[in-house]
Amino acid sequence: MDASFLKTATLQTRLDRLILQLRWQAGRLGVIGKTGLGLIVVTTIYFFSALLPQESDLQKLKERAETLQMQEQAKKNQSETESGKKLSSDQALQVFYDFFPRIDSSPFWIRELVQLAKKHNVELNSSEYRLVNENDARLARYEMVLPVKGRYPQIRAFMAAALEAVPAMAISAIALKRENITSDRLEVRLEINLYLNK
C-alpha cells in the first residue's frame, strides 16, 4: 500500500513540476510568442483537417485526367484514320494497340469499377482477379469475377456505366440469382475481361 502511495505521490510531484515549467515557459514567450505558438497550432489543425484529405482527391483527379487524355488520344488517332489519311498496315495496327490502356494501369481501372459500384448503390463483394499474359500476344487479358448484389435497375446501370468508362473491357459472362420470387434484390456474378497493352 505504501509503495503505490509513493508512486502516486512521485507522479503527482513530477506532474506539478511539469505544469510549473510549462507556465514559466509560456510566461517567457510573451504576447508575440504566444501568438506564434497559437498560429502553429491552428495551422497544424488546418493541415490535418482540410489539406490532407484533399490530397487523396487530388490523386484521383490526376488519375482521371490521365485516363481522359488516353481516351482523347485514342479518339484523335481514330479520327485521323477516318479523315482519309492512308495508314500503312503497321501504322493501323499500332493505332489499334494504342487504344488499349497500359498493363500497369489495371489498379486504376479496378478502382474505377469499385467507385462506379458505389455510385450506383451496387454491393460489390470479394472479387477474383487473374492476369493472363500469353507470350506471343500483344495484349494481356485481366480476368475479373465480380459478385455484385442489388436491384436489377442498379446493376444494369452499373454495367452500362462500367462499359462506357472502361472501353477496353468486355463482359464475357453473367449469372443471375434471386433468393425468392418476391425479392427485388439479385445476386449477379459478372465475368469481365479487361484487355491491356503490354
Buried (B, 14 or more C-beta within 10 A) or exposed (E): EEEEEEEEEEEEEEEEEEEEEEEEEEEEEEEEEEEEEEEEEEEEEEEEEEEEEEEEEEEBEEBBEEBEEBBEEBEEBBEEBEEEEEEEEEBEEEBBEBBBBEBEBBEBBBEBBEBBBEEBEBBBEEBEEEEEEEEEEEBBBBBBBBBBBBBEEBBBBBBEBBEEBBBBBEEEEEEEEEEEEEEEEBBBBBBBBBBBBE
